[in-house]
Amino acid sequence: MDQPPSYQPEFVPMKGNKYMRLEDTHGAPKFQHTVVLGQPQPVVPQPRDHIIWSLCSLVYCNPFCLGMLAVYFSIKSRDRMMVGDLEGARKLGKTARCFNTLTLTLAILGLLFLFITCGIIIYQLAH
């Protein structure tokens, strides 16, 4: 079996200070401690991908296949976030949010138009 090479102390880099043993006035040994404080890291909010909203837009109201586009951009946003491209994920998430908003607006306007039209037809049939 091969023996690992022996390292001489002058070739092994040593970092930090050696601990010095200090004597207390009562004769008990006392050690010197070092505390290292790190810089606080800024909290960067994770970009939102709106995947749940996109799936609801796809399943429940999907005029002009806009819900499908919202799901596509949500998945792309999530992929970019996993890779680490937060700015790209933020842009794609914003695009998904725009498609979701447009889908929801068109669905609400469509339902409103349907209810008003049905109300007018029922009113005219009754009179």
Backbone torsions as a table, in degrees:
resi	resn	phi	psi	omega
1	MET	NA	143.5	-179.0
2	ASP	-80.9	138.7	175.7
3	GLN	-89.4	139.1	175.5
4	PRO	-66.0	148.5	-178.3
5	PRO	-66.3	143.8	178.1
6	SER	-83.3	135.0	-178.3
7	TYR	-100.6	134.6	176.5
8	GLN	-87.2	145.2	-174.4
9	PRO	-58.4	-30.2	-178.6
10	GLU	-74.1	-15.3	178.9
11	PHE	-98.1	-8.4	179.8
12	VAL	-99.0	115.4	-178.7
13	PRO	-72.0	132.4	178.0
14	MET	-113.4	134.6	-179.8
15	LYS	-114.4	150.9	175.6
16	GLY	89.4	173.3	179.6
17	ASN	-95.5	154.0	174.7
18	LYS	-78.4	148.1	177.3
19	TYR	-77.4	131.9	178.3
20	MET	-101.4	141.9	178.6
21	ARG	-94.3	119.7	-179.8
22	LEU	-104.2	146.4	179.0
23	GLU	-96.9	134.7	175.8
24	ASP	-81.2	163.4	179.7
25	THR	-65.4	-23.6	-179.7
26	HIS	-90.0	-0.4	178.3
27	GLY	94.1	-4.9	179.0
28	ALA	-81.1	140.3	179.6
29	PRO	-68.4	144.7	-179.3
30	LYS	-130.7	136.7	-178.1
31	PHE	-107.0	148.0	177.3
32	GLN	-91.2	128.4	-177.8
33	HIS	-111.3	149.1	178.1
34	THR	-119.7	133.2	177.8
35	VAL	-113.0	127.6	179.3
36	VAL	-110.6	121.4	178.3
37	LEU	-103.7	129.2	178.9
38	GLY	-89.2	158.0	176.3
39	GLN	-74.3	135.5	177.8
40	PRO	-67.3	134.0	179.8
41	GLN	-82.8	137.0	178.2
42	PRO	-66.5	140.1	-179.6
43	VAL	-85.5	116.0	178.7
44	VAL	-103.8	119.9	-179.3
45	PRO	-66.7	141.1	178.4
46	GLN	-71.0	138.4	177.2
47	PRO	-65.7	144.8	-178.9
48	ARG	-90.9	138.5	-179.7
49	ASP	-104.3	-11.6	175.6
50	HIS	56.7	39.0	-175.3
51	ILE	-70.0	-37.3	-179.0
52	ILE	-67.3	-44.4	178.4
53	TRP	-62.1	-39.8	179.3
54	SER	-65.2	-41.0	178.4
55	LEU	-66.1	-39.1	176.0
56	CYS	-65.0	-38.6	177.1
57	SER	-65.0	-36.1	179.1
58	LEU	-69.5	-42.9	-173.9
59	VAL	-80.2	-46.9	-170.2
60	TYR	-91.1	-38.5	-179.0
61	CYS	-145.2	114.4	-173.8
62	ASN	-133.5	61.2	179.1
63	PRO	-71.5	134.5	177.6
64	PHE	57.5	27.3	179.6
65	CYS	57.5	28.5	178.7
66	LEU	-72.7	-29.0	176.0
67	GLY	-64.5	-35.0	178.2
68	MET	-67.8	-39.7	176.0
69	LEU	-65.0	-37.8	178.3
70	ALA	-63.7	-41.4	177.9
71	VAL	-64.7	-41.0	179.0
72	TYR	-59.0	-49.0	-178.5
73	PHE	-70.7	-29.5	175.8
74	SER	-66.3	-42.3	179.1
75	ILE	-67.6	-40.5	176.5
76	LYS	-61.4	-39.5	178.6
77	SER	-63.8	-42.1	179.4
78	ARG	-65.8	-38.3	177.3
79	ASP	-63.6	-43.5	178.6
80	ARG	-63.7	-36.5	179.0
81	MET	-65.7	-38.9	179.4
82	MET	-67.3	-32.3	179.2
83	VAL	-74.5	-28.1	-179.8
84	GLY	111.9	1.9	178.5
85	ASP	-87.2	85.4	-174.8
86	LEU	-70.5	-34.9	-179.8
87	GLU	-68.5	-42.3	176.3
88	GLY	-64.3	-39.2	178.0
89	ALA	-65.0	-38.4	179.3
90	ARG	-64.8	-41.8	179.3
91	LYS	-66.0	-43.9	179.7
92	LEU	-68.2	-35.1	175.8
93	GLY	-65.8	-36.3	177.3
94	LYS	-67.3	-38.3	177.0
95	THR	-64.7	-41.9	177.7
96	ALA	-62.6	-40.0	178.6
97	ARG	-64.3	-38.4	177.6
98	CYS	-63.7	-44.0	178.3
99	PHE	-65.2	-38.5	177.4
100	ASN	-64.6	-42.0	178.7
101	THR	-63.9	-43.7	178.9
102	LEU	-63.7	-41.9	178.1
103	THR	-62.2	-46.2	-179.8
104	LEU	-64.6	-41.3	179.2
105	THR	-63.5	-46.5	179.1
106	LEU	-64.7	-36.5	178.9
107	ALA	-67.3	-42.5	178.8
108	ILE	-66.0	-43.3	178.3
109	LEU	-64.6	-38.6	177.8
110	GLY	-64.2	-44.5	177.3
111	LEU	-65.2	-40.1	177.4
112	LEU	-62.2	-44.0	177.5
113	PHE	-62.1	-41.1	179.4
114	LEU	-63.7	-45.0	179.8
115	PHE	-65.7	-41.6	179.7
116	ILE	-65.9	-42.9	179.4
117	THR	-63.6	-44.9	177.4
118	CYS	-62.7	-39.5	178.4
119	GLY	-64.2	-41.6	179.6
120	ILE	-67.0	-42.7	179.6
121	ILE	-63.5	-44.6	178.5
122	ILE	-63.3	-39.8	180.0
123	TYR	-64.6	-42.8	-178.1
124	GLN	-70.7	-32.8	177.4
125	LEU	-70.9	-30.5	-179.6
126	ALA	-75.1	-26.0	-177.6
127	HIS	-108.1	NA	NA
